[in-house]
Every structure is written in C-alpha cells, then in structure tokens.
Amino acid sequence: MEFKGISASALNVMMAYSWPGNIRELRNMVESMIVLGKGKELEEKDVREYLKVSVQEPLDRHLPVHVSKSVEQAERELILRALFEIKGNIMEVKSMLDEQRHTMDATQQPAKGSVIVRSEADQSMSLEDMEHRMIVEALDRSKGNRRTAARVLNISERTLYRKIKEYGLE
C-alpha cells in the first residue's frame, strides 16, 4: 500500500502520547491510520482524532527523561513539581472559600452542597468533633429526618446511621 509519511506535528503528538498499550497500541494505530488514510500523509489532526486526544489536553507528561541526572534527582524534581501543583490548588481553594465567606450574608443559608466556612474557634476542633457537630446540625435542619440529613451531608444513610450510633445520638 502506498504511504506518503507522517507530518512532523503528527509525529510530535505521537511522541507525546503515553501509549498505555505499549508498542502493540502504536503498531495497531499506525497500521489503521495508513489503511484508513488511503495513502495520504498523516497530519496532526488525524493522529489526535485517532487517539481521541482533545486539542486542549496537554500532552506533556512530565515524566523523567534520560538525561545527565540521577534517578534520585529526577524523582526529586517530579515530587517538587507535584508539590507546587498541589500548593497552587490549595491556594485556589482558599481564595474561593474567602470569596464565599465575604459574599455570604450572616442570615443567608448556604446553597446545598456548598462548603460552610467556620470561625477560628471551630477550626481548632478535632475532626471527630467537627463531624459530630455537622451531623447534629444536619439532623436539626432536617428535623430528625435521617434520609434528608444524609443527603445534606453527602453520605449514605448507612454511614449516617453508623455515625449516629458511634456518637450516641440515638
């Protein structure tokens, strides 16, 4: 079968793809694209369409590449990069919570599923104390209806029943 080749941009997309199926996936993809392409040169859009990789999706995998660094140095760099990404995510969540706190009126009930920002005194509570308090508040708001309280807390009824028994709220 006649084949005119692969463009440089298409080759770059193929090189950046993770190939979870390893060499077999690559071989099958190339064979299929050649047959379906009917001998034309394969372009980047053809490869992206075949791999179902969206244009917005970053193809950069941040994997260590064989360079003049030791394995430990490469791993350290990956861990640092992950930590910086996590820090960015945390900062984004903090700013969203601050924004929500400033816009929420004292008398206004928070929307279903939204995060309730607590005072500094609440923030010093243990996780168990906070959980206990949230269950009590949800039961109060739902007038003792456990199904509604579980839905408000976004947990299963079974979990709510277990927590009620655990905290002696029966």
Steps between C-alpha positions, in 0.01 A plus 500: 500500500627845413579725797623860481622526860423683823526876552736635767210632713325161483822331604531739796148409616584131471823547697320690777224238539542263797429178303340299780476204263873527431646406161195293398273803529744710295528235231122452476443875485752554221366208296141617543581860411687394187210285385233757588708788364514331157862588438490870591751667732382475862446838665478604865119516487487140376714378789306702759171373359621142508638530854194701607729759656331838528688806379481653850640193672867546582709222359796586722525208742772639728672165508871473566698480183843345474729795561817558695308488828488218748176316567479667840533848347232425240264363768568801721409732213176309436407517868574874513294561187209305652530694827492833313187388314337397829596834656339681208183296540489572873547872441216493246268324747594749774420796278167343404413446867600856589286630216206287616539617859497866394195461277294288739264704713478409870129417469529326165498120493782351291401327177463123504840338455697816573783514751418674828784720624535470879639746753851471643361332813343231278826450313676394820253212549606145432373324190274277712354802681433673169341186356281461811394864481420480126285190554311668785447815287382296201256306716371826653456661157320193367282478813633154580446358150806281457461452125499877445789549743706238315426675171604838646823348633558323168544162669301178481219437745686194622805712584279754677335227710844363592626849597186570705558178692874576533434844650206382713250733330216245495 
